[in-house]
Amino acid sequence: MGDLELLLPGEADVLVLGLRSFPLREMGSGGWNQQHENLEKLNMQAILDATASQGEPIQVLLVTHGKIPVLVEELIAVEMWKQKVFPVLCRLEDFKPLNTFPIYMVVHHEASIINLLETVFFHKEVCESAEDTVLDLVDYCHRKLTLLVARSGDSGPPEDDESRYSTPMQELQKQAELMEFEIALKALSVLRYITDCVDSLSLSTLSRMLSTHNLPCLLVELLEHSPWSRREGVCWFLSPGKLQQFEGSRWQTVAPSEQQKLSKLDGQVWIALYNLLLSPETRARYCLTSFAKGQLLKLRAFLTDTLLDQLPNLADLQSFLTQLALAEPQPPKKDLILEQIPEIWERLERENRGKWQAIAKYQLRHVFSPSEQDLRLQARRWAETYRLDVLEAVAPERPRCACCSAEASKRCSRCQNEWYCCRECQVKHWEKHGKACVLAAQGDRAK
């Protein structure tokens, strides 16, 4: 694995073997935090392995020990916690934490898991090892992509307007909202990798993708709205504005010479559409109704020569659409089919229905109100988990200034966690960074 190996083979095996599901009320507890740290280490090691183009033992270990279903259940559990418990915590008037980082770790847990799944689902054997939980994962991805389409008119994540957020909990809500956009983009990649395996998916999963959720039509809407692209500085009488694309957790301006280049996310949508429409297993089961036909024929406007040069296989999709335009739409199928249905979300909701307020109050007292000593110990653990040399190795690009987002060359000398382009930006950002900086520095001294 090279000089930047984060985990020894034996360590990785122990961490993977110990993965388990947690009840919602235990999220943020000591045992849960330990697993979150272990997942972050596995996540970083998996990225290192993929970047180095070496064998990927994390993926092999997850399959060998049958832990992909555990990850899917944890993913959906933390999604439910964020929807049902987190808003209750934010509304509790008597909850004014001095430090919101313990809650942030739970909010961030969903992003950690979906990032790990995106890394390992590239391999077909991982999808196969998900077994019945692939149904739950398909539903999860559908929920995320539906929200992505619904908010596409907002041009991506909300802008960082600090004046709107006066309390730590309001700031945490803003961070969760920003994170949700990136999670949805990761879910798109995971869904694409699932479509690579249509030849081995169960009939229930195919029915869920094609009939229940009609994913081909949803993907067409994503291409139409392209929520990961936007125009900045649009002026109707002067220019269309600069094209920006969301990559590497931020908006980046695309040079005019690169604007015809297919983005990674657009490519994921096209590949998923190709798999769902042209694979023999799906063509035999997808009902091309009048609505579906109308939606799919919108794709012809996007299939330009420039696009076909970059993805030559789409010529087959173009031929399919030409034939579809001449074909008669099919009536909706009414076959009686006995099929499996996703059960994780329903089970968790059934087990916790009516308990959201009680869970929030329990976590307020026992989980999210740590003492100063507990925070210092936890800070030490965070510092050990997020090794700076590894974080820099897995980062997609050079560090960015925490204040203005310009390329940065100076690091906070006290905590070593934040980067700045100049001293002026560091001073300006101190009001926001100060508490975390002091906590991290205390954790380092406690080693």
N, C-alpha and C positions, 0 to 999 in steps of 0.2 A: 504493500500500500504506500510505500514511500516514506520520506522523512516526517511527513505530517500525519502519520497514523494516530488516530485519536483513541481507538480501542484495540487491544490485543485480541486475537481470535477467541481465546478463552473467555475474555471479558464480555465480548459481544454475545457469545452463546448464553452466558449467565443472564445478561440483561434481557435478551429475547425470551428466554425460558420463563422469566419472572413476570412477564406482561400479563395483566389480568384486568377485568372490568371492575369499576367502582360504582357504588350507589351514588345518586345525585348529591345526597347530603354530605358525602365524604369528599367531594371535590374541593381541593384546597387544603386538605388535611395533610399530616406529616407523611403518611404512606403514599398518598396521591402525589404529593410534591416530589417524592423520590422517584416515582414512575415517570413523572413529567420530565425530570432531569435526565433519566435514562433514555426516554424517547428523543430528547433533543440530541443526546450523544449519538444515538443510532441514526438519527436524521442527518447529522453532520458527517458521520462516517460514510453513510450511503452516498451522499453527494460527493465526498472526496473520492470514493471508489469509482463512481460514474465519471467524474472529471478526469481521473487518471486512466480511464479506459482499461481498467483491470477487472478481474473477476469480482463479482459483487456478493460477498458473503452475507451481508445483511439481508438481502433478498432471499438467499438460499436458506438462511436460518429461520426467517419468518415462515417460509413454506414448510420447511422440515418440522418445525415445532407446531404448525397449525395455528399461527397467531394472527393471520390476516383477519379472520372473523372477529377476534378480540379488538383489533384496531378499528374495524368498522363499527362495532358496538360502542366503543369509546368515542368515536367521532360523532355518532348520532346522539349519544348521551350528553356530550358537552354542547352540541347544537341545541338540544332541548333545555339545558340549564341556562343558556344565553337567552332563550326566548321566554322561559317561564319564571326563572328565579332571579336572574340579573336585573330585570326591570323592577322587581319587588325591592331588591336591595337598594336600588337607586332612589326609590320613593320613600324609604324609611327615614323619618325625620330625625330619629335618635342615632342614626349611623353617620358619623363624621370621622372617618379614619384618618389618622395622621399620615399614613402611607398606603397608597392604593396598589402597590406593586403585587402583593399577594393575590388580589382579585384579578389584576392584569394577567397574571400567569394562567389563571383558569380561562379567561377570555382568549388568550393567545393559544391555548391548548388545541383548539380546533384547527388553527392554521398550521401548527406543528404536525398534526396527524395527516392532514390532507397533503401537506408538502412531502411527507414520507411516502404516502401512497402514490403520489404522482411520480416519485423517483423510482419506485419498485414495480409499479404496474406496467411499465414498459415491457416487462417479461410476461409472456402468456401464461406461464405456469403459476404466476402470482394470482392472476384472475381466476384460474381454475381452482386454486386452493381456497378462494373466498367461499366456495360452496354456496349454500343457500343465501348467505348474506350479500351476495352480489345483487340480489333483488333490492335489498335495503339500500345498497350503495347507488343503484340506478335511481331509486326514488330520491335519495339525498341530492344527487347531481341534478335531477330534474327540478327540485325545489330551488337550488342555487341559480340555475340558468333562467328559471322563470322570473326570479327577482331581478336578475341582471337585465332581462328584456324590459321588465316593468320600469326600471329606473334608467333606461338608456337615454331618455330625454334629458337627464341631468348631466350627461357627458362624463360618466364615470364617478369616482368617489368625490365627496364634498371637499371644497377647498379648506385649507387650514386657517380658519378665521378665529384667532384666539380670543377676540373680543366677545364672542358668543358664549364662552365657557369660563365661568367665574369660580367654580368649585372643583376640587379634585375628582369628584364623581362625575361631574359634567364633562370634564376633560377625558375621563375614562370612557364615557359613552361615545365621545367623538372618535377616540382611537378604535373602539369596537366597530364603529360604522365604517371607518376607513379600511379596517382589516377585512370586513365582510366583502368588499369589492374584490380584493386579492384572493380571498378564499374561493369566490365564485369562478375566477379565472383558473385556479388550480383544479376545481371540479370539472371544468370544461376539458382539461387535459386528461383527467382520469376517465371521463366518459369516452373520450376518443380511444383510449387504450382498451376500454371494455369492448368497443365496437370492433377492434382488431380481432376479437375472439368470438365473433358471431357464429363461427362454425362449430364451437364447442359449448355454447351457452344452452341452457335448458329452454324448452318451449315456453315455460312460464316467463322466463326473463325476456325472451324475444317478444312475447305478447305484451309484456309490460312496456317495453321500449316502443313498439310499433303501434299498438292499439290503445292501451291505457293512456300513455303520455304523448303519442304521436311525435316522437323526437325529431323525425325529418323536418316537419313543419316548424318546430321550435328552433331548429338550427338555421332554417331559412330566415327566420326573424332576426336571429343573432347576426347573420351576414348583412341583412338590410340595415340594422341599426349600428352595428360595429361599436359597441360601447367602450372598447379599448382604444378608439381613435377619436380625435376631436380637432376642431379648427380653433386656433387662438387668434384673437384680434381681428375677427371677421368684421368687415365694413362693406356694406352692400354697394357703395358707389366707388370703392377704391380697389379692394382686393379680397380674395376669399380667406385670407389669413394663413398663418403657418400651420402645417399639419403636425400634430403631436400624437404619439402612441404611448400607451402605458406599458413600460417594460422595466424590469429591475426595481419594482415597487415605487416607480415615479413616472411622471409624464416627461417624455423626451421629444424634442423637436426633430423631425425627420428632414434631412437635407433634400432639396428638390431632385437631385440625381438618384435618390433612394426611394422616392415616393411610389414608384411602380413595383417595388420589390414586395413580395408577399410577406406579411408579418407572420410570426410564429403562431399567433392565436387564430388568424384567418386560416392558416394552413391546417390547424387542428380541426376547425369546423368543416373544411372541404374534405379532409380525409374521413371524418366521421360520416359525412353525407355519402361519400363514395361507398363506404362499408355497408351502410344501412340500406342503400338503394340498389346496389349492384351485386351483393353477395347472394348466391343461390338460396341460402337459408332464409334470408329476409325477403327476397323478391316473391317467394312463394307465399309469404304470410302477410305482406303489407297491402292493405286495402286502399287502392287508389281511387278514393271518392272524388266528387267534383271539387270539394274544398281542397283536398290534398293535391289534386292535379293543378289547381290554380296557384297554390302556394309554390309548388315545386317548379312550375314553369317560369317563375320569377328569376330562377337561377340563370336562365339563358342570358340575361343582360349582364351578368358578372363574368361569364365565360369568354373573356377576351383572348386574343392571340398572346398577349403578354402573360396572362395567367397560365395558359396552356403550355407556354414555353417553360414555365417554372414547375408546373405539375402536369407532365405529359399524360399521366393516367386519366386526367379529367376529360380527355377526348372521348373516352368510353361513356362518361357521364353525359357529355354533350349529345352523343348519339342516342342515349337512352331518353333524354328529354325531347329530342326530335321525334322519336317514335311515340312518346307519351302525348305530344301535342295532337297526334292524329288518332289516338286511341279513344275509345268511349270510356267514360268514368265507370267505376264499378259500384254497385249498390253496397251499402254497409253490410258486413257479414253479421249473421245472427247465430252462428254456431254455438252450441252449448259446450263449453270447455271447462273441465275441472283443472284448476291450476293453483300453484302456490301463490301466496301473497306475502309481502314484507311484514315482518312481525316485531322488529326491534322498537320502532317508534311507538306503535300501538301498545306494546307491553310496558314500556317505560311510562307512557302517559297513564295507563291503567293503574300501575303500581303507585304513582305519585299524584294522581288526580285529587285536587282539594288540599294538597299538602304544600303548595308552593310557598305560602306565607310562613308556614312552620319551618320549612327548610331554610328559608332566608334568615329567619330569626336565630335558628340554631347556628348557622354559619357565621352570623354577626357575632355571637357570643364566643364560639369555640374555635373558629377558623380564621376570620378576617380581622381580629382585634389582637394581634400578637404584641407581646411586650418588646421593649427596646432590645433586650438581650436576645430574644428569639429572632428579631429582625437582623441583628448583627450576625448571628449564626447562619441565617438563611442567605445573607449577602455573601458570606464566605463560600457557601455551596454554589451560588450563582456564578461567582468568580471562577470557581474550579470547573464548572460545566461549560461556560462560554469562554473557552480559551481563545485569546486574541489572535494567535497565529493561525488557528484553524478557521476562525471566523473570516479572517482576511483571505484565506485560501478558497473558501467556498463563496465569497462575495463575487457577484457577476462583473464588478467593475471597481475602479478606484474609489476610495472613501469620499463621501460627500459631506460638506459642511452642515452641521446640525441646525444652523440658523438660516442660511441662504441657499443651501443645496449646491453651491459651486464645488468644484473639485477641491479637496482639502489635503493639506500636508502636515498640519499640526494637530496633535492629540492632547486632550486634557491631561495635564501632568499629574493630577491628583488621583483620578479614578481610572485613567487610561481607556475609558469606554466611548467617549464622544470625540468627534473630529471637527476641526474648524479651519477655515481658509485664512483667517487673520484674527488678531487679538480683539478687534472691535466686535466681531461676531460672537466671540466667546463671552465677552462682557455682556453683550445684549441678551445672550441666551442663558446667562447664569441664573436669572430668576426662576426659569423653568427647570434647569438642570441641577440646581444647587442641592436639593434634598437627596436626590438619587446619587449625586456625586459623593456627598458626605457619607451616606450609607455604604456605598461600595468601598470607599477608602477605609472605613472602619472594619469592614469585612476582611480586607486585605491585611490589616494590622493584626486581626484576630487569629491569623493562620499560625 
